[in-house]
Amino acid sequence: MKLLTYQTDKGPRCGVLQNDEIVDVSGLLGATSHTIHDVKQLLERGDSPLDRIREALSSNTPAVRVPLAGANLRAPIIQPPTVRDFIVFEEHASSQGTREPNEVWYRMPVFYFSNPLCIYGTDSEIPFPSASSQFDYELEIGCVIGKEGNDVAAADAMDHIAGFTLFNDWSARDLQVDEMAFGLGPAKGKDTASSIGPWLVTTDELASHLKDGRLDLICEVRVNGVPWLKDGAAIDAYFSFADMVERASKDSRIVPGDVIGSGTVGGGSIREAIRKGYPGARFLEPGDVVEHEVEAIGVLRGTIGPKPKLDPGYRFTVKNPSPVPEAGISKDYQYKRS
């Protein structure tokens, strides 16, 4: 199933995609007195909601239907409880072989917490951070937690994943480089926006693409219709989604609606597009339309909004933005996954 959140004149509602129509989930589940506003609220129900939706669809339970064409899709999870963003692709972690990742990267999946308050759905206008001149995208695959747990073993982790979606970790690279010089990790450079969507594809629907906890899918990026990545390979993840869930829940807690990002698929950022020689690749400008497409999941699209005027007295502007690295790779990177 493809579960989504769509906007109506009475607010957001959770829906399920059937053919070219959105079927209202509240009606399917008989939740007439309590509207299910997004996929997170659906997953929080304790009555096997996904199984009930499948049964209702197969029995043609009456429910409101609206055409997908022209629908205003929100992020499937409007405000996740948490957003943990990992980095599990060696091509990205090594900047395509131009640096050696710290040995800890090979020992365990590492992540940072991103901002759950600035989440955008597909076809949204993405705000341009006023203090940045190097605005970037990151093509990632995200999984959404469907069952609460703590200290979840990797062997049991897939039972806690409701499904998969696309995740775009919009990044102000100059801000990121500046603040990470201190060594604390990315924060303000990632604070403006994350995009999730266009919907959540349930795990069972992607079962044929799952291999050892990794999705064997091809990923693409287009900017203004021009390819900046054609053959990104999601299967090249060094760690699996099960590994990520285990790490996220260790000595901690995961709950329905939590979003876990895979980190950037190899080639799925602008610097990588430049190194790969895609014509016209450059940092983003207002008006650019960025499309991320992953087979069997869908297309996540965003348009870059106008750049605000920077207050010349702002004290935290980037003093030494990092230059775009020249094309070429200093050494070959090799995937070390066994």
NUGUDREN-977052 format. One record per residue (C-alpha): x, y, z; residue in one letter. Coordinates in steps of 0.02 Angstrom, whole numbers, plus 50000, padded with zeros to 5 digits. Example, Ala and Ser with C-alpha at 12.3 -4.5 7.8 and 13.67 -1.06 7.14 Angstrom:
! residues 2
506154977550390a;506844994750357s;
! end
This chain:
! residues 338
500005000050000m;500475018149976k;499925028450127l;499905047350116l;499305063450193t;498285075550088y;497615092850124q;495735096550122t;494765112350159d;494515105050334k;496345101250364g;497515086650329p;496855068950314r;497675052050299c;497325042550139g;497825027050044v;498185026949858l;497115015249753q;497395016349566n;497305035049531d;496225039449681e;496535043849862i;495385034349978v;495055042550146d;495725031350284v;494575037950420s;493075031950320g;493875015050284l;494165012050469l;492495019050525g;493365032850623a;491965045350591t;492105053350763s;493995055050758h;494825060550597t;496505052450561i;497515067550507h;499135059550447d;500055043050431v;500825045150603k;499105045450685q;498655029950585l;500195020550644l;499865025550825e;498225015950826r;498344999450919g;497134989450814d;498224982950670s;497724997750561p;498674992250405l;497824975250404d;496134983550431r;496424995350284i;496864980650171r;495274971650224e;494204987250198a;494914990050023l;494644971949973s;492834972550034s;492484989249948n;492034998150111t;491255014950066p;492405029850093a;492725047050020v;493805046449863r;494705060849778v;495765060749619p;497635059949648l;497885072249505a;497805089649578g;497815083849759a;498865093849882n;500005080949962l;500795084850130r;502245075250203a;501545058150252p;502165061550429i;501815079950459i;502835081350619q;503865065950660p;504245062750844p;506085061550792t;507105062250633v;508725052350640r;509815054350486d;511165041350459f;512605040850334i;512765022950269v;513415025250091f;515305024550076e;515345034649916e;514585049350010h;515525046350173a;517185046450080s;516715060949964s;516935048849821q;518635043249881g;519365060449914t;519455057250102r;519595042250216e;518125039950335p;518595037850517n;518685019450564e;517175021550677v;516105023550520w;516455005350474y;516084999050650r;514355006150677m;513025016350587p;513135034450643v;511755047550639f;511265064850695y;509565071650746f;508735083150620s;507335095750644n;505575087950651p;504765105250648l;505265110050469c;504555095650367i;503925098050189y;502955086850072g;503135084549886t;502855099649771d;503195111649914s;504165127849903e;505765125550002i;506395141050095p;508135146750047f;509205149250204p;509655167650211s;511445165150274a;511945152450141s;512635153349965s;512905134549945q;511185126549959f;511165108049919d;510005092949915y;510305075249977e;509425060549897l;509015048050035e;507815033950069i;506905034850234g;506015021750335c;504595025450455v;504385016350619i;502705007850642g;502924999150810k;503655005550972e;505204997451042g;506834999351134n;508444989451119d;507764981550961v;508924968250890a;509344969250706a;508534952150682a;506874959350741d;507044976750668a;506064974550507m;504514970650611d;504624988550677h;504684996750504i;502995001750431a;503705006350262g;504865017050158f;504825034450084t;505995047050004l;506945059150114f;507825075050057n;509025082150185d;509165099950117w;510875106450168s;511705123550180a;513465117250145r;514395133050191d;513515133950359l;513795115350385q;515675116350352v;515845131450466d;514955123750616e;515685106250594m;517435113350610a;517075112750797f;516745094050786g;514995093350859l;514135087950699g;512895095850578p;511535106950651a;511125124250581k;511675118950408g;510245106250411k;508965116450507d;507945124850369t;507015110450287a;506835091850259s;505665084550129s;504765067950151i;503635059450025g;502745058149913p;501995044050017w;502445029250127l;502605012650035v;502244998550156t;503624985850184t;502644971350110d;502474980449943e;504374982149931l;504754964349990a;505394958949819s;506654973249821h;507324969849996l;508984960450001k;509854958050167d;508914972950239g;509404984250094r;508304990649953l;508884985649779d;508225001149691l;508895013549564i;508895031949614c;508875047549505e;509015066349528v;508415079749408r;508605098549426v;507495108549310n;507215092449213g;509085089449184v;509835073449257p;511135076149395w;511115057749444l;510525043249335k;511025027149418d;511155028949605g;511155011849687a;510225010249852a;510874992449870i;512634999249902d;512205004050081a;513604998150197y;512364995750340f;510584989250323s;508974997350383f;508924983850518a;510644989650577d;510015007550583m;508475003050684v;509534993050805e;510725007650828r;509315020450846a;508425010350980s;509965005151079k;509775011751258d;508375022351188s;506625021551115r;505805021950945i;503945025550918v;502715025550773p;503055039950655g;504915041150690d;505865044250528v;507555036350494i;508545042950345g;509835032150257s;511025046250218g;511445051450042t;511435037949908v;513085038349813g;513055052849691g;511515060349771g;512175077649815s;512775092349711i;514635090549747r;514505072349692e;513585077549534a;514985089749497i;516315076349522r;515355064349411k;515355077549274g;513495080749255y;513335096149143p;512715111749231g;512845104649407a;513005119049533r;512305124349699f;510455128149701l;509665144749657e;507915151649687p;506655144249566g;507595127949539d;506475112549534v;507295097449615v;506595080049583e;507155064349672h;506505048149599e;506715030549666v;505935016049574e;504485007349661a;504305022149781i;503985037849681g;504535055749648v;504875068849782l;504875086349709r;505295103349782g;505495120949713t;506775132549791i;505985148449857g;506675166149847p;508245170349944k;507915182850083p;509015197950100k;510345194950232l;510455207550371d;512205214850347p;512385215750536g;512045197050559y;513475190650667r;513525172550612f;513755173650424t;514975161250351v;516675169550340k;517585156850233n;516385146450129p;517205130950063s;517515130749875p;516745117749762v;518055104149744p;518785101749573e;518195086949471a;519215071349490g;519445058449626i;521095056849717s;520905038249746k;519685024349711d;518425020749847y;517965002749878q;516414996549964y;516924986450117k;515264978050150r;515504959250170s;
! end
